[in-house]
Amino acid sequence: MDWLAHSIEDNSGVFFRFPTAELARPRPDWKAGFEVQIDDRGVDPEHGKRGSPLHLTGALYLLAPALRLASRPLGEWNTFDLLARGPELRVSLNGMEVCTCTAPAHKPRSGRIGLQTHHEGSRVRFRVPRLQRL
């Protein structure tokens, strides 16, 4: 999944393993699946702080921290490689592994992919994702 941020305030994410709209209707919940964060500031909105590893680019939002910031400079394309095989989840950014975890048992093992723009004015761009079945 390729993405490009224009401003340090851009905040976005890549959702995966989300239920279809029909399955989500009884209990719509954006936390049902997973989100790989795109926010080089690592803003924790609950505490109003920057630099939170759970909110930094490459983190599995509120689940597993990003171990390092591997984004390219603003205005350059970045590449996420996401591995989701059973409970194993891995995120690489620009060829560097930045996050790994074992998915909680209550989280889905399949689902849809989605792209997020967090707030008005956030201008993260995406290229068409490449999917590979393992």
PASEBA-1860 file (N, C-alpha, C; in nm, 3 decimals):
! residues 134
1> MDWLAHSI> 0.085/-0.116/0.000/0.000/0.000/0.000/0.090/0.122/0.000 ~ 0.082/0.201/-0.104/0.163/0.323/-0.114/0.081/0.443/-0.070 ~ 0.145/0.534/0.003/0.078/0.655/0.049/0.177/0.771/0.054 ~ 0.121/0.891/0.049/0.201/1.013/0.048/0.132/1.117/0.134 ~ 0.205/1.177/0.227/0.153/1.285/0.311/0.212/1.418/0.262 ~ 0.130/1.522/0.266/0.173/1.654/0.220/0.216/1.745/0.334 ~ 0.158/1.723/0.453/0.180/1.813/0.566/0.204/1.730/0.692 ~ 0.278/1.784/0.786/0.302/1.713/0.912/0.172/1.692/0.988
9> EDNSGVFF> 0.069/1.771/0.962/-0.060/1.755/1.029/-0.149/1.650/0.963 ~ -0.109/1.597/0.848/-0.190/1.492/0.784/-0.197/1.371/0.876 ~ -0.317/1.317/0.886/-0.342/1.202/0.972/-0.436/1.110/0.896 ~ -0.400/0.983/0.887/-0.478/0.891/0.808/-0.453/0.750/0.859 ~ -0.502/0.652/0.785/-0.479/0.515/0.823/-0.526/0.419/0.716 ~ -0.482/0.295/0.730/-0.524/0.186/0.643/-0.595/0.085/0.731 ~ -0.723/0.064/0.705/-0.801/-0.034/0.780/-0.792/-0.169/0.709 ~ -0.792/-0.277/0.786/-0.799/-0.410/0.727/-0.872/-0.504/0.823
17> RFPTAELA> -0.923/-0.614/0.763/-1.004/-0.712/0.835/-1.130/-0.649/0.895 ~ -1.196/-0.566/0.816/-1.321/-0.505/0.858/-1.438/-0.581/0.799 ~ -1.548/-0.592/0.874/-1.664/-0.666/0.822/-1.730/-0.590/0.708 ~ -1.806/-0.662/0.627/-1.885/-0.598/0.522/-1.990/-0.510/0.588 ~ -2.048/-0.418/0.512/-2.150/-0.328/0.565/-2.267/-0.406/0.623 ~ -2.305/-0.515/0.559/-2.419/-0.595/0.607/-2.390/-0.655/0.744 ~ -2.269/-0.705/0.765/-2.234/-0.765/0.893/-2.213/-0.660/1.001 ~ -2.175/-0.540/0.962/-2.146/-0.435/1.059/-2.272/-0.363/1.106
25> RPRPDWKA> -2.384/-0.374/1.033/-2.505/-0.299/1.067/-2.552/-0.319/1.211 ~ -2.559/-0.443/1.260/-2.610/-0.460/1.396/-2.521/-0.390/1.501 ~ -2.392/-0.382/1.473/-2.299/-0.321/1.568/-2.189/-0.246/1.493 ~ -2.223/-0.131/1.434/-2.120/-0.058/1.361/-2.010/-0.011/1.457 ~ -1.886/-0.047/1.427/-1.776/-0.017/1.517/-1.648/-0.013/1.436 ~ -1.587/0.106/1.425/-1.464/0.117/1.346/-1.350/0.040/1.411 ~ -1.363/0.002/1.538/-1.260/-0.074/1.607/-1.273/-0.224/1.583 ~ -1.372/-0.266/1.502/-1.395/-0.408/1.479/-1.275/-0.476/1.414
33> GFEVQIDD> -1.208/-0.406/1.325/-1.091/-0.462/1.257/-0.964/-0.400/1.312 ~ -0.872/-0.369/1.222/-0.742/-0.312/1.259/-0.716/-0.187/1.177 ~ -0.636/-0.097/1.231/-0.593/0.022/1.158/-0.442/0.037/1.172 ~ -0.375/0.052/1.057/-0.234/0.090/1.058/-0.231/0.241/1.049 ~ -0.170/0.304/1.145/-0.172/0.449/1.159/-0.077/0.519/1.063 ~ -0.119/0.635/1.015/-0.033/0.728/0.939/-0.040/0.861/1.011 ~ 0.060/0.889/1.094/0.069/1.015/1.168/0.210/1.026/1.224 ~ 0.297/1.095/1.154/0.436/1.106/1.196/0.452/1.184/1.327
41> RGVDPEHG> 0.350/1.255/1.370/0.357/1.326/1.498/0.323/1.231/1.613 ~ 0.250/1.122/1.584/0.211/1.029/1.690/0.119/1.093/1.792 ~ 0.017/1.164/1.746/-0.072/1.237/1.837/-0.168/1.142/1.908 ~ -0.163/1.147/2.040/-0.258/1.073/2.125/-0.373/1.170/2.155 ~ -0.488/1.155/2.087/-0.595/1.253/2.104/-0.657/1.252/2.243 ~ -0.651/1.139/2.310/-0.709/1.130/2.443/-0.632/1.214/2.546 ~ -0.499/1.217/2.531/-0.416/1.289/2.626/-0.356/1.417/2.569 ~ -0.380/1.443/2.439/-0.330/1.565/2.376/-0.179/1.572/2.369
49> KRGSPLHL> -0.113/1.457/2.358/0.033/1.453/2.352/0.080/1.402/2.217 ~ 0.200/1.441/2.180/0.266/1.391/2.060/0.368/1.285/2.098 ~ 0.408/1.205/1.998/0.514/1.107/2.019/0.468/0.974/2.078 ~ 0.338/0.948/2.077/0.287/0.822/2.130/0.317/0.708/2.033 ~ 0.390/0.606/2.074/0.419/0.493/1.986/0.294/0.420/1.937 ~ 0.184/0.425/2.014/0.059/0.360/1.974/-0.017/0.440/1.869 ~ 0.028/0.563/1.840/-0.039/0.649/1.743/0.055/0.690/1.630 ~ 0.177/0.645/1.633/0.279/0.682/1.535/0.262/0.603/1.406
57> TGALYLLA> 0.305/0.658/1.296/0.298/0.590/1.167/0.355/0.448/1.176 ~ 0.273/0.352/1.133/0.312/0.212/1.136/0.256/0.134/1.253 ~ 0.207/0.205/1.355/0.148/0.137/1.471/0.016/0.072/1.431 ~ -0.017/-0.037/1.496/-0.152/-0.092/1.487/-0.229/-0.017/1.595 ~ -0.310/0.076/1.551/-0.372/0.177/1.636/-0.429/0.118/1.765 ~ -0.378/0.167/1.877/-0.419/0.130/2.012/-0.395/-0.018/2.046 ~ -0.323/-0.090/1.961/-0.299/-0.232/1.985/-0.150/-0.263/2.000 ~ -0.068/-0.215/1.907/0.075/-0.245/1.910/0.152/-0.122/1.861
65> PALRLASR> 0.257/-0.082/1.931/0.329/0.040/1.898/0.418/0.027/1.775 ~ 0.445/0.141/1.714/0.550/0.148/1.612/0.683/0.153/1.685 ~ 0.777/0.070/1.644/0.906/0.063/1.711/1.003/0.170/1.664 ~ 0.975/0.227/1.547/1.061/0.332/1.491/0.981/0.408/1.388 ~ 1.024/0.528/1.358/0.962/0.607/1.252/1.045/0.586/1.126 ~ 0.983/0.532/1.022/1.055/0.499/0.899/0.997/0.570/0.777 ~ 0.917/0.674/0.801/0.857/0.748/0.689/0.962/0.828/0.613 ~ 0.936/0.843/0.485/1.020/0.930/0.403/0.977/1.075/0.426
73> PLGEWNTF> 1.055/1.172/0.379/1.018/1.313/0.396/0.882/1.344/0.333 ~ 0.815/1.445/0.387/0.686/1.488/0.333/0.696/1.510/0.183 ~ 0.592/1.470/0.111/0.589/1.486/-0.034/0.648/1.369/-0.110 ~ 0.704/1.269/-0.039/0.758/1.149/-0.103/0.667/1.031/-0.072 ~ 0.660/0.937/-0.167/0.577/0.818/-0.150/0.641/0.723/-0.050 ~ 0.556/0.661/0.031/0.594/0.560/0.129/0.523/0.430/0.094 ~ 0.578/0.318/0.139/0.516/0.189/0.112/0.500/0.109/0.241 ~ 0.374/0.074/0.271/0.344/-0.021/0.378/0.337/-0.160/0.316
81> DLLARGPE> 0.396/-0.257/0.381/0.372/-0.398/0.353/0.307/-0.454/0.478 ~ 0.185/-0.504/0.462/0.109/-0.556/0.574/0.095/-0.706/0.560 ~ 0.131/-0.779/0.664/0.112/-0.924/0.666/0.007/-0.954/0.772 ~ -0.098/-1.020/0.731/-0.203/-1.063/0.824/-0.232/-1.210/0.793 ~ -0.167/-1.298/0.867/-0.180/-1.442/0.845/-0.225/-1.504/0.978 ~ -0.352/-1.544/0.983/-0.406/-1.593/1.109/-0.394/-1.484/1.214 ~ -0.340/-1.517/1.331/-0.325/-1.415/1.434/-0.199/-1.328/1.418 ~ -0.111/-1.366/1.326/0.015/-1.294/1.308/-0.009/-1.167/1.226
89> LRVSLNGM> 0.034/-1.052/1.282/0.023/-0.923/1.214/0.160/-0.857/1.212 ~ 0.202/-0.812/1.093/0.331/-0.745/1.078/0.315/-0.624/0.986 ~ 0.381/-0.516/1.022/0.379/-0.394/0.941/0.523/-0.355/0.910 ~ 0.552/-0.343/0.780/0.681/-0.289/0.737/0.654/-0.158/0.665 ~ 0.743/-0.062/0.687/0.732/0.068/0.623/0.864/0.096/0.552 ~ 0.856/0.111/0.420/0.974/0.138/0.338/1.084/0.035/0.362 ~ 1.043/-0.092/0.374/1.138/-0.202/0.388/1.186/-0.229/0.529 ~ 1.140/-0.150/0.628/1.181/-0.170/0.767/1.062/-0.220/0.848
97> EVCTCTAP> 1.080/-0.330/0.921/0.971/-0.377/1.007/0.954/-0.277/1.121 ~ 0.831/-0.228/1.137/0.805/-0.126/1.239/0.708/-0.173/1.347 ~ 0.633/-0.281/1.323/0.534/-0.324/1.420/0.500/-0.471/1.398 ~ 0.491/-0.547/1.508/0.445/-0.685/1.501/0.358/-0.712/1.624 ~ 0.263/-0.801/1.607/0.184/-0.844/1.723/0.104/-0.968/1.688 ~ 0.048/-1.028/1.789/-0.046/-1.138/1.774/-0.185/-1.079/1.797 ~ -0.273/-1.097/1.701/-0.408/-1.041/1.710/-0.484/-1.103/1.826 ~ -0.560/-1.023/1.899/-0.645/-1.078/2.004/-0.745/-1.178/1.945
105> AHKPRSGR> -0.781/-1.278/2.022/-0.869/-1.385/1.973/-1.006/-1.333/1.928 ~ -1.054/-1.223/1.987/-1.188/-1.172/1.952/-1.189/-1.090/1.822 ~ -1.072/-1.059/1.768/-1.065/-0.980/1.644/-1.084/-1.071/1.522 ~ -1.139/-1.015/1.413/-1.164/-1.097/1.293/-1.036/-1.145/1.226 ~ -1.047/-1.257/1.155/-0.935/-1.315/1.080/-0.948/-1.290/0.930 ~ -1.053/-1.219/0.889/-1.070/-1.183/0.749/-1.156/-1.057/0.744 ~ -1.168/-1.000/0.625/-1.251/-0.881/0.610/-1.203/-0.792/0.499 ~ -1.253/-0.672/0.499/-1.228/-0.573/0.393/-1.111/-0.482/0.428
113> IGLQTHHE> -1.065/-0.410/0.326/-0.962/-0.307/0.340/-1.030/-0.172/0.321 ~ -0.989/-0.074/0.397/-1.043/0.061/0.384/-0.934/0.165/0.402 ~ -0.958/0.283/0.349/-0.864/0.394/0.361/-0.931/0.506/0.438 ~ -0.856/0.571/0.526/-0.912/0.673/0.612/-0.846/0.808/0.588 ~ -0.925/0.913/0.596/-0.875/1.048/0.612/-0.931/1.095/0.745 ~ -0.846/1.123/0.838/-0.887/1.147/0.976/-0.968/1.274/0.997 ~ -0.929/1.383/0.934/-0.997/1.510/0.956/-0.999/1.593/0.828 ~ -1.090/1.689/0.824/-1.101/1.777/0.707/-0.968/1.847/0.686
121> GSRVRFRV> -0.923/1.850/0.564/-0.796/1.913/0.530/-0.679/1.817/0.527 ~ -0.695/1.697/0.581/-0.589/1.597/0.574/-0.580/1.547/0.430 ~ -0.461/1.556/0.372/-0.447/1.528/0.229/-0.355/1.410/0.200 ~ -0.372/1.302/0.269/-0.293/1.182/0.240/-0.347/1.120/0.112 ~ -0.256/1.086/0.021/-0.294/1.022/-0.106/-0.252/0.876/-0.100 ~ -0.327/0.792/-0.174/-0.299/0.649/-0.180/-0.290/0.604/-0.324 ~ -0.208/0.503/-0.347/-0.208/0.432/-0.475/-0.284/0.304/-0.457 ~ -0.329/0.245/-0.565/-0.406/0.121/-0.561/-0.323/0.013/-0.489
129> PRLQRL> -0.384/-0.051/-0.386/-0.308/-0.154/-0.314/-0.285/-0.279/-0.398 ~ -0.175/-0.346/-0.368/-0.142/-0.474/-0.430/-0.164/-0.581/-0.325 ~ -0.248/-0.676/-0.354/-0.279/-0.782/-0.259/-0.214/-0.912/-0.302 ~ -0.165/-0.986/-0.207/-0.102/-1.115/-0.235/-0.154/-1.215/-0.134 ~ -0.209/-1.324/-0.182/-0.253/-1.433/-0.094/-0.134/-1.522/-0.063 ~ -0.119/-1.556/0.062/-0.008/-1.645/0.102/-0.058/-1.783/0.130
END
